Amino acid sequence: QTAFTILELIEKHRFRKDNAESYGKEYDLLFEADLLIIDDLGTEVANTFTNAEIFNIVNTRILAGKKTIISTNLTPKEISEIYTDRVFSRILDKFIPLKFYGEDLRFEK
């Protein structure tokens, strides 16, 4: 899921009680899935809520030994400017950065 849709799901889970059970199951998967792929980190609105939730997901999964892949178009410097030191240090310390080269498939017609 993209970072935006993950945070949208968390927002619904936390603040919308009309369908809490449905959102609760999806929410739990963010922490319990054997592998979580967070796509396009940095495309979501950056604020205190999103920083706290990204930290919660990443840190909980690290402590539980769960695998997580994060994709982003941001440089480490840009990540440090958007996210808190806690989020940035977890990502920098616990993830292996891989740079992909080649044509951007989004621009192919």
MMTF fields as JSON, N, C-alpha, C and O atoms, coordinates in Angstrom:
{
  "mmtfVersion": "1.0.0",
  "mmtfProducer": "UNKNOWN",
  "numBonds": 435,
  "numAtoms": 436,
  "numGroups": 109,
  "numChains": 1,
  "numModels": 1,
  "chainsPerModel": [1],
  "groupsPerChain": [109],
  "chainIdList": ["A"],
  "bondAtomList": [4, 2, 8, 6, 12, 10, 16, 14, 20, 18, 24, 22, 28, 26, 32, 30, 36, 34, 40, 38, 44, 42, 48, 46, 52, 50, 56, 54, 60, 58, 64, 62, 68, 66, 72, 70, 76, 74, 80, 78, 84, 82, 88, 86, 92, 90, 96, 94, 100, 98, 104, 102, 108, 106, 112, 110, 116, 114, 120, 118, 124, 122, 128, 126, 132, 130, 136, 134, 140, 138, 144, 142, 148, 146, 152, 150, 156, 154, 160, 158, 164, 162, 168, 166, 172, 170, 176, 174, 180, 178, 184, 182, 188, 186, 192, 190, 196, 194, 200, 198, 204, 202, 208, 206, 212, 210, 216, 214, 220, 218, 224, 222, 228, 226, 232, 230, 236, 234, 240, 238, 244, 242, 248, 246, 252, 250, 256, 254, 260, 258, 264, 262, 268, 266, 272, 270, 276, 274, 280, 278, 284, 282, 288, 286, 292, 290, 296, 294, 300, 298, 304, 302, 308, 306, 312, 310, 316, 314, 320, 318, 324, 322, 328, 326, 332, 330, 336, 334, 340, 338, 344, 342, 348, 346, 352, 350, 356, 354, 360, 358, 364, 362, 368, 366, 372, 370, 376, 374, 380, 378, 384, 382, 388, 386, 392, 390, 396, 394, 400, 398, 404, 402, 408, 406, 412, 410, 416, 414, 420, 418, 424, 422, 428, 426, 432, 430],
  "bondOrderList": [1, 1, 1, 1, 1, 1, 1, 1, 1, 1, 1, 1, 1, 1, 1, 1, 1, 1, 1, 1, 1, 1, 1, 1, 1, 1, 1, 1, 1, 1, 1, 1, 1, 1, 1, 1, 1, 1, 1, 1, 1, 1, 1, 1, 1, 1, 1, 1, 1, 1, 1, 1, 1, 1, 1, 1, 1, 1, 1, 1, 1, 1, 1, 1, 1, 1, 1, 1, 1, 1, 1, 1, 1, 1, 1, 1, 1, 1, 1, 1, 1, 1, 1, 1, 1, 1, 1, 1, 1, 1, 1, 1, 1, 1, 1, 1, 1, 1, 1, 1, 1, 1, 1, 1, 1, 1, 1, 1],
  "groupList": [{"groupName": "GLN", "atomNameList": ["N", "CA", "C", "O"], "elementList": ["N", "C", "C", "O"], "formalChargeList": [0, 0, 0, 0], "bondAtomList": [1, 0, 2, 1, 3, 2], "bondOrderList": [1, 1, 2], "singleLetterCode": "Q", "chemCompType": "L-PEPTIDE LINKING"}, {"groupName": "THR", "atomNameList": ["N", "CA", "C", "O"], "elementList": ["N", "C", "C", "O"], "formalChargeList": [0, 0, 0, 0], "bondAtomList": [1, 0, 2, 1, 3, 2], "bondOrderList": [1, 1, 2], "singleLetterCode": "T", "chemCompType": "L-PEPTIDE LINKING"}, {"groupName": "ALA", "atomNameList": ["N", "CA", "C", "O"], "elementList": ["N", "C", "C", "O"], "formalChargeList": [0, 0, 0, 0], "bondAtomList": [1, 0, 2, 1, 3, 2], "bondOrderList": [1, 1, 2], "singleLetterCode": "A", "chemCompType": "L-PEPTIDE LINKING"}, {"groupName": "PHE", "atomNameList": ["N", "CA", "C", "O"], "elementList": ["N", "C", "C", "O"], "formalChargeList": [0, 0, 0, 0], "bondAtomList": [1, 0, 2, 1, 3, 2], "bondOrderList": [1, 1, 2], "singleLetterCode": "F", "chemCompType": "L-PEPTIDE LINKING"}, {"groupName": "ILE", "atomNameList": ["N", "CA", "C", "O"], "elementList": ["N", "C", "C", "O"], "formalChargeList": [0, 0, 0, 0], "bondAtomList": [1, 0, 2, 1, 3, 2], "bondOrderList": [1, 1, 2], "singleLetterCode": "I", "chemCompType": "L-PEPTIDE LINKING"}, {"groupName": "LEU", "atomNameList": ["N", "CA", "C", "O"], "elementList": ["N", "C", "C", "O"], "formalChargeList": [0, 0, 0, 0], "bondAtomList": [1, 0, 2, 1, 3, 2], "bondOrderList": [1, 1, 2], "singleLetterCode": "L", "chemCompType": "L-PEPTIDE LINKING"}, {"groupName": "GLU", "atomNameList": ["N", "CA", "C", "O"], "elementList": ["N", "C", "C", "O"], "formalChargeList": [0, 0, 0, 0], "bondAtomList": [1, 0, 2, 1, 3, 2], "bondOrderList": [1, 1, 2], "singleLetterCode": "E", "chemCompType": "L-PEPTIDE LINKING"}, {"groupName": "LYS", "atomNameList": ["N", "CA", "C", "O"], "elementList": ["N", "C", "C", "O"], "formalChargeList": [0, 0, 0, 0], "bondAtomList": [1, 0, 2, 1, 3, 2], "bondOrderList": [1, 1, 2], "singleLetterCode": "K", "chemCompType": "L-PEPTIDE LINKING"}, {"groupName": "HIS", "atomNameList": ["N", "CA", "C", "O"], "elementList": ["N", "C", "C", "O"], "formalChargeList": [0, 0, 0, 0], "bondAtomList": [1, 0, 2, 1, 3, 2], "bondOrderList": [1, 1, 2], "singleLetterCode": "H", "chemCompType": "L-PEPTIDE LINKING"}, {"groupName": "ARG", "atomNameList": ["N", "CA", "C", "O"], "elementList": ["N", "C", "C", "O"], "formalChargeList": [0, 0, 0, 0], "bondAtomList": [1, 0, 2, 1, 3, 2], "bondOrderList": [1, 1, 2], "singleLetterCode": "R", "chemCompType": "L-PEPTIDE LINKING"}, {"groupName": "ASP", "atomNameList": ["N", "CA", "C", "O"], "elementList": ["N", "C", "C", "O"], "formalChargeList": [0, 0, 0, 0], "bondAtomList": [1, 0, 2, 1, 3, 2], "bondOrderList": [1, 1, 2], "singleLetterCode": "D", "chemCompType": "L-PEPTIDE LINKING"}, {"groupName": "ASN", "atomNameList": ["N", "CA", "C", "O"], "elementList": ["N", "C", "C", "O"], "formalChargeList": [0, 0, 0, 0], "bondAtomList": [1, 0, 2, 1, 3, 2], "bondOrderList": [1, 1, 2], "singleLetterCode": "N", "chemCompType": "L-PEPTIDE LINKING"}, {"groupName": "SER", "atomNameList": ["N", "CA", "C", "O"], "elementList": ["N", "C", "C", "O"], "formalChargeList": [0, 0, 0, 0], "bondAtomList": [1, 0, 2, 1, 3, 2], "bondOrderList": [1, 1, 2], "singleLetterCode": "S", "chemCompType": "L-PEPTIDE LINKING"}, {"groupName": "TYR", "atomNameList": ["N", "CA", "C", "O"], "elementList": ["N", "C", "C", "O"], "formalChargeList": [0, 0, 0, 0], "bondAtomList": [1, 0, 2, 1, 3, 2], "bondOrderList": [1, 1, 2], "singleLetterCode": "Y", "chemCompType": "L-PEPTIDE LINKING"}, {"groupName": "GLY", "atomNameList": ["N", "CA", "C", "O"], "elementList": ["N", "C", "C", "O"], "formalChargeList": [0, 0, 0, 0], "bondAtomList": [1, 0, 2, 1, 3, 2], "bondOrderList": [1, 1, 2], "singleLetterCode": "G", "chemCompType": "PEPTIDE LINKING"}, {"groupName": "VAL", "atomNameList": ["N", "CA", "C", "O"], "elementList": ["N", "C", "C", "O"], "formalChargeList": [0, 0, 0, 0], "bondAtomList": [1, 0, 2, 1, 3, 2], "bondOrderList": [1, 1, 2], "singleLetterCode": "V", "chemCompType": "L-PEPTIDE LINKING"}, {"groupName": "PRO", "atomNameList": ["N", "CA", "C", "O"], "elementList": ["N", "C", "C", "O"], "formalChargeList": [0, 0, 0, 0], "bondAtomList": [1, 0, 2, 1, 3, 2], "bondOrderList": [1, 1, 2], "singleLetterCode": "P", "chemCompType": "L-PEPTIDE LINKING"}],
  "groupTypeList": [0, 1, 2, 3, 1, 4, 5, 6, 5, 4, 6, 7, 8, 9, 3, 9, 7, 10, 11, 2, 6, 12, 13, 14, 7, 6, 13, 10, 5, 5, 3, 6, 2, 10, 5, 5, 4, 4, 10, 10, 5, 14, 1, 6, 15, 2, 11, 1, 3, 1, 11, 2, 6, 4, 3, 11, 4, 15, 11, 1, 9, 4, 5, 2, 14, 7, 7, 1, 4, 4, 12, 1, 11, 5, 1, 16, 7, 6, 4, 12, 6, 4, 13, 1, 10, 9, 15, 3, 12, 9, 4, 5, 10, 7, 3, 4, 16, 5, 7, 3, 13, 14, 6, 10, 5, 9, 3, 6, 7],
  "groupIdList": [1, 2, 3, 4, 5, 6, 7, 8, 9, 10, 11, 12, 13, 14, 15, 16, 17, 18, 19, 20, 21, 22, 23, 24, 25, 26, 27, 28, 29, 30, 31, 32, 33, 34, 35, 36, 37, 38, 39, 40, 41, 42, 43, 44, 45, 46, 47, 48, 49, 50, 51, 52, 53, 54, 55, 56, 57, 58, 59, 60, 61, 62, 63, 64, 65, 66, 67, 68, 69, 70, 71, 72, 73, 74, 75, 76, 77, 78, 79, 80, 81, 82, 83, 84, 85, 86, 87, 88, 89, 90, 91, 92, 93, 94, 95, 96, 97, 98, 99, 100, 101, 102, 103, 104, 105, 106, 107, 108, 109],
  "secStructList": [7, 5, 2, 2, 2, 2, 2, 2, 2, 2, 2, 2, 2, 2, 2, 7, 7, 6, 6, 2, 2, 2, 2, 2, 2, 2, 2, 2, 2, 2, 2, 2, 1, 1, 3, 3, 3, 3, 5, 1, 6, 6, 7, 1, 7, 7, 1, 2, 2, 2, 2, 2, 2, 2, 2, 2, 2, 2, 2, 2, 2, 2, 2, 2, 6, 7, 3, 3, 3, 3, 7, 7, 1, 7, 7, 2, 2, 2, 2, 2, 2, 2, 1, 7, 2, 2, 2, 2, 2, 2, 2, 2, 2, 2, 1, 7, 7, 7, 7, 7, 7, 1, 7, 7, 4, 4, 4, 7, 7],
  "xCoordList": [0.842, 0.0, 0.882, 2.016, 0.354, 1.119, 1.062, 0.147, 2.035, 2.048, 0.756, 0.209, 0.272, -0.966, -2.142, -2.896, -2.318, -3.463, -3.311, -4.307, -2.087, -1.876, -2.321, -3.02, -1.921, -2.294, -3.779, -4.38, -4.367, -5.819, -6.541, -7.525, -6.065, -6.628, -6.503, -7.458, -5.355, -5.147, -6.101, -6.683, -6.26, -7.179, -8.6, -9.291, -9.042, -10.385, -10.514, -11.534, -9.491, -9.508, -9.61, -10.353, -8.868, -8.831, -10.058, -10.536, -10.568, -11.555, -12.951, -13.896, -13.104, -14.43, -14.862, -14.271, -15.89, -16.347, -17.496, -17.959, -17.972, -19.115, -18.783, -19.674, -17.545, -17.149, -15.818, -14.906, -15.73, -14.475, -13.934, -12.721, -14.808, -14.341, -13.608, -12.556, -14.171, -13.543, -12.179, -11.199, -12.126, -10.862, -9.881, -8.673, -10.391, -9.536, -8.738, -7.564, -9.36, -8.659, -7.528, -6.412, -7.838, -6.804, -5.691, -4.511, -6.085, -5.119, -4.159, -2.947, -4.706, -3.877, -2.87, -1.752, -3.261, -2.35, -1.113, -0.057, -1.236, -0.073, 1.05, 2.228, 0.685, 1.661, 1.959, 3.043, 1.002, 1.122, 1.521, 1.972, 1.367, 1.712, 3.196, 4.032, 3.506, 4.907, 5.745, 6.926, 5.128, 5.81, 4.864, 3.731, 5.334, 4.582, 5.421, 6.601, 4.804, 5.479, 4.82, 3.635, 5.597, 5.122, 5.662, 6.862, 4.776, 5.162, 5.02, 4.094, 5.923, 5.867, 5.877, 5.108, 6.737, 6.872, 7.215, 8.097, 6.524, 6.76, 5.696, 5.707, 4.764, 3.687, 2.494, 1.602, 2.48, 1.383, 1.628, 2.749, 0.589, 0.726, 1.555, 1.233, 2.605, 3.471, 2.977, 2.904, 2.642, 2.247, 2.549, 3.109, 2.188, 2.474, 1.83, 2.451, 0.582, -0.139, 0.564, 0.814, 0.887, 1.5, 2.897, 3.283, 3.651, 4.97, 4.854, 5.617, 3.912, 3.728, 3.307, 3.781, 2.429, 1.936, 2.988, 3.106, 3.742, 4.83, 5.842, 6.311, 6.176, 7.095, 6.523, 7.233, 5.257, 4.614, 4.676, 5.026, 4.341, 4.367, 5.792, 6.04, 6.714, 8.092, 8.721, 9.318, 8.592, 9.221, 8.617, 9.351, 7.297, 6.638, 7.075, 7.346, 7.143, 7.538, 9.011, 9.358, 9.863, 11.276, 11.391, 12.082, 10.711, 10.783, 10.223, 10.682, 9.226, 8.616, 9.376, 9.037, 10.395, 11.164, 10.416, 10.715, 9.442, 8.666, 9.403, 10.06, 9.287, 9.951, 9.131, 7.905, 9.828, 9.185, 10.05, 11.272, 9.412, 10.083, 9.475, 8.254, 10.329, 9.864, 10.423, 11.63, 9.538, 10.01, 9.713, 8.701, 10.601, 10.431, 11.284, 12.279, 10.897, 11.715, 12.548, 13.254, 12.468, 13.163, 14.604, 14.922, 15.454, 16.829, 16.827, 15.861, 17.899, 17.961, 17.802, 17.161, 18.374, 18.239, 16.775, 16.305, 16.06, 14.643, 13.815, 12.889, 14.144, 13.437, 13.646, 12.706, 14.879, 15.174, 14.461, 14.193, 14.153, 13.455, 11.952, 11.294, 11.403, 9.962, 9.583, 8.566, 10.4, 10.051, 10.87, 11.922, 10.365, 11.063, 12.371, 12.585, 13.232, 14.506, 14.282, 15.051, 13.232, 12.942, 12.635, 13.149, 11.805, 11.46, 12.697, 13.019, 13.374, 14.547, 15.618, 16.198, 15.884, 16.939, 16.564, 17.435, 15.282, 14.863, 15.063, 15.568, 14.661, 14.789, 16.263, 16.674, 17.043, 18.462, 19.225, 20.107, 18.888, 19.628, 19.188, 20.013, 17.912, 17.378, 17.033, 16.642, 17.169, 16.839, 18.08, 18.973, 18.118, 19.232, 18.777, 17.861, 19.404, 18.985, 19.47, 20.625, 18.59, 18.914, 18.469, 17.325, 19.351, 18.999, 18.717, 19.508, 17.59, 17.212, 17.497, 17.219, 18.051, 18.391, 17.534, 17.046, 17.358, 16.621, 15.56, 15.439, 14.804, 13.744, 12.599, 12.266, 12.01, 10.83, 9.627, 9.237, 9.045, 7.937, 6.694, 5.829, 6.596, 5.429, 5.388, 4.323, 6.54, 6.592, 6.553, 6.524, 6.551, 6.473, 5.039, 4.091, 4.896, 3.545, 3.407, 2.345],
  "yCoordList": [-1.179, 0.0, 1.236, 1.208, 2.304, 3.547, 4.115, 3.808, 4.938, 5.58, 6.358, 6.374, 6.999, 7.776, 6.89, 7.242, 5.739, 4.874, 4.209, 3.957, 3.922, 3.37, 4.374, 4.017, 5.613, 6.629, 6.952, 7.293, 6.85, 7.02, 5.91, 6.177, 4.694, 3.566, 3.787, 3.549, 4.231, 4.49, 5.568, 5.451, 6.613, 7.696, 7.17, 7.514, 6.343, 5.764, 4.872, 4.903, 4.083, 3.19, 3.985, 3.613, 5.068, 5.854, 6.741, 6.896, 7.32, 8.382, 8.059, 8.787, 6.991, 6.622, 5.333, 4.277, 5.426, 4.26, 3.538, 2.513, 4.044, 3.433, 2.058, 1.218, 1.816, 0.533, 0.098, -0.349, 0.237, 0.023, -1.392, -1.578, -2.388, -3.77, -4.011, -4.649, -3.499, -3.661, -2.983, -3.568, -1.756, -1.028, -1.661, -1.642, -2.217, -2.834, -4.0, -4.157, -4.819, -5.974, -5.517, -6.032, -4.545, -4.024, -3.335, -3.463, -2.606, -1.909, -2.905, -2.695, -3.986, -5.007, -5.614, -5.95, -5.754, -6.321, -5.455, -5.968, -4.155, -3.278, -3.703, -3.518, -4.267, -4.661, -6.156, -6.577, -6.962, -8.414, -9.133, -10.277, -8.494, -9.15, -9.516, -8.779, -10.656, -11.077, -10.088, -9.887, -9.473, -8.486, -7.326, -7.525, -6.12, -4.906, -4.084, -3.833, -3.67, -2.79, -1.424, -1.27, -0.443, 0.941, 1.625, 1.876, 1.92, 2.495, 4.01, 4.535, 4.699, 6.159, 6.905, 7.847, 6.493, 7.231, 8.679, 8.947, 9.591, 11.008, 11.663, 12.882, 10.865, 11.45, 11.837, 12.555, 11.36, 11.695, 13.074, 13.583, 13.669, 14.959, 14.739, 13.877, 15.509, 15.359, 16.264, 17.484, 15.65, 16.39, 15.528, 14.44, 15.996, 15.263, 13.886, 12.903, 13.811, 12.535, 11.54, 10.403, 11.951, 11.015, 10.598, 9.441, 11.524, 11.177, 10.149, 9.183, 10.347, 9.412, 8.04, 7.022, 8.006, 6.719, 5.974, 4.753, 6.689, 6.037, 5.465, 4.339, 6.242, 5.742, 4.496, 3.504, 4.536, 3.412, 2.146, 1.075, 2.272, 1.109, 0.572, -0.615, 1.446, 1.024, 0.443, -0.632, 1.136, 0.69, -0.619, -1.518, -0.735, -1.962, -3.15, -4.227, -2.956, -4.049, -4.422, -5.603, -3.448, -3.737, -4.57, -5.588, -4.133, -4.842, -6.256, -7.157, -6.454, -7.778, -8.645, -9.812, -8.081, -8.836, -9.061, -10.003, -8.198, -8.312, -7.601, -6.583, -8.138, -7.572, -6.409, -6.48, -5.351, -4.168, -3.645, -3.553, -3.309, -2.671, -1.285, -1.128, -0.29, 1.082, 1.587, 1.529, 2.083, 2.717, 4.208, 4.627, 4.985, 6.433, 7.029, 6.437, 8.178, 8.932, 9.982, 10.767, 9.995, 10.995, 10.586, 9.4, 11.572, 11.341, 11.245, 11.657, 10.707, 10.705, 12.105, 12.267, 13.102, 14.48, 14.915, 15.525, 14.606, 14.975, 14.229, 14.797, 12.967, 12.21, 12.88, 13.013, 13.301, 13.942, 15.278, 15.71, 15.931, 17.216, 17.046, 17.948, 15.906, 15.665, 14.985, 15.321, 14.031, 13.199, 13.576, 14.208, 13.173, 13.448, 12.663, 11.73, 13.059, 12.354, 10.884, 10.024, 10.593, 9.205, 8.355, 7.244, 8.871, 8.134, 7.999, 6.909, 9.098, 9.098, 8.131, 7.387, 8.136, 7.256, 5.788, 4.959, 5.442, 4.041, 3.609, 2.52, 4.471, 4.128, 4.035, 3.084, 5.004, 5.028, 3.865, 3.284, 3.525, 2.504, 1.077, 0.164, 0.875, -0.487, -0.952, -2.104, -0.084, -0.453, -0.336, 0.469, -1.144, -1.111, -0.334, -0.769, 0.811, 1.579, 0.932, 0.52, 0.852, 0.339, 1.373, 1.825, 1.744, 2.706, 1.933, 1.089, 2.229, 1.569, 2.502, 3.7, 1.936, 2.706, 2.232, 1.102, 3.094, 2.72, 3.746, 4.791, 3.41, 4.301, 4.328, 3.306, 5.486, 5.628, 5.151, 5.788, 4.044, 3.44, 4.321, 4.149, 5.258, 6.148, 7.062, 7.552, 7.292, 8.209, 7.508, 8.167, 6.181, 5.444, 5.434, 5.337, 5.535, 5.524, 4.383, 4.201],
  "zCoordList": [0.0, 0.0, 0.0, 0.478, -0.534, -0.489, 0.921, 1.686, 1.258, 2.569, 2.78, 3.883, 1.732, 1.826, 2.216, 3.123, 1.545, 1.854, 3.215, 3.892, 3.622, 4.961, 6.014, 6.962, 5.849, 6.831, 6.77, 7.789, 5.609, 5.478, 6.254, 6.945, 6.145, 6.885, 8.39, 9.13, 8.843, 10.269, 10.753, 11.831, 9.961, 10.324, 10.471, 11.431, 9.536, 9.616, 10.841, 11.529, 11.114, 12.278, 13.576, 14.484, 13.655, 14.885, 15.081, 16.205, 14.005, 14.155, 13.639, 13.942, 12.87, 12.363, 13.027, 12.804, 13.839, 14.589, 13.897, 14.399, 12.758, 12.073, 11.496, 11.371, 11.151, 10.581, 11.203, 10.507, 12.519, 13.238, 13.071, 12.982, 13.026, 12.921, 11.605, 11.578, 10.526, 9.213, 9.173, 8.712, 9.655, 9.667, 10.643, 10.409, 11.73, 12.743, 12.205, 12.539, 11.376, 10.796, 9.878, 9.939, 9.03, 8.126, 8.91, 8.583, 9.945, 10.796, 11.441, 11.442, 11.989, 12.635, 11.666, 12.058, 10.407, 9.408, 9.185, 8.815, 9.407, 9.263, 10.201, 9.894, 11.337, 12.346, 12.331, 12.736, 11.864, 11.984, 10.697, 10.751, 9.557, 8.288, 8.279, 8.802, 7.684, 7.606, 6.8, 7.086, 5.795, 4.962, 4.693, 4.255, 4.958, 4.643, 3.677, 3.921, 2.585, 1.63, 1.716, 1.419, 2.121, 2.181, 0.938, 0.825, 0.016, -1.265, -1.223, -0.606, -1.87, -2.013, -0.686, -0.496, 0.224, 1.476, 1.147, 0.331, 1.777, 1.542, 0.691, 0.518, 0.149, -0.653, 0.207, -0.244, 1.442, 2.346, 2.954, 2.922, 3.502, 4.172, 5.435, 6.252, 5.59, 6.763, 7.881, 7.727, 9.003, 10.193, 11.413, 11.277, 12.587, 13.817, 13.806, 14.212, 13.341, 13.297, 12.383, 12.785, 11.161, 10.218, 10.678, 10.513, 11.25, 11.78, 12.893, 12.929, 13.795, 14.909, 14.408, 14.912, 13.429, 12.93, 12.112, 12.223, 11.303, 10.562, 11.555, 11.39, 12.58, 13.603, 14.27, 14.435, 14.651, 15.323, 14.471, 14.966, 13.204, 12.307, 12.165, 12.378, 11.809, 11.556, 12.823, 12.78, 13.933, 15.17, 15.676, 16.086, 15.652, 16.105, 15.266, 15.797, 13.967, 13.081, 13.291, 13.247, 13.515, 13.796, 15.07, 15.093, 16.129, 17.41, 17.317, 18.02, 16.446, 16.278, 15.273, 15.077, 14.642, 13.655, 12.351, 11.618, 12.056, 10.816, 9.682, 9.898, 8.498, 7.322, 6.761, 6.673, 6.388, 5.824, 4.688, 4.813, 3.596, 2.465, 2.322, 2.313, 2.21, 2.023, 0.702, 0.467, -0.159, -1.393, -1.313, -0.752, -1.876, -1.879, -2.988, -3.406, -3.45, -4.394, -3.665, -4.298, -2.339, -1.541, -1.27, -1.178, -1.146, -0.706, 0.82, 1.462, 1.406, 2.872, 3.469, 4.507, 2.824, 3.321, 3.315, 4.276, 2.246, 2.161, 3.209, 3.787, 3.454, 4.494, 5.848, 6.632, 6.12, 7.409, 7.565, 8.686, 6.457, 6.509, 6.71, 7.228, 6.308, 6.398, 7.709, 8.317, 8.14, 9.287, 10.513, 10.411, 11.67, 12.92, 12.969, 12.196, 13.888, 14.065, 14.403, 13.974, 15.169, 15.554, 14.324, 14.192, 13.431, 12.208, 11.328, 10.855, 11.118, 10.247, 10.744, 9.953, 12.053, 12.576, 12.44, 12.175, 12.614, 12.436, 10.987, 10.714, 10.07, 8.649, 8.261, 7.596, 8.671, 8.308, 8.938, 8.306, 10.18, 10.916, 10.599, 10.604, 10.326, 10.236, 8.825, 8.636, 7.842, 6.466, 5.594, 5.86, 4.559, 3.61, 2.376, 1.679, 2.097, 0.922, -0.375, -0.485, -1.329, -2.662, -3.683, -3.653, -4.572, -5.619, -6.897, -7.317, -7.501, -8.743, -9.908, -9.851, -10.953, -12.144, -13.305, -13.311, -14.273, -15.465, -15.796, -15.156, -16.811, -17.273, -16.264, -15.664, -16.086, -15.233, -16.033, -17.012, -15.624, -16.371, -16.393, -17.252, -15.462, -15.439, -16.653, -17.029, -17.265, -18.401, -19.749, -20.788, -19.745, -21.006, -21.509, -20.73, -22.834, -23.419, -24.368, -24.964]
}
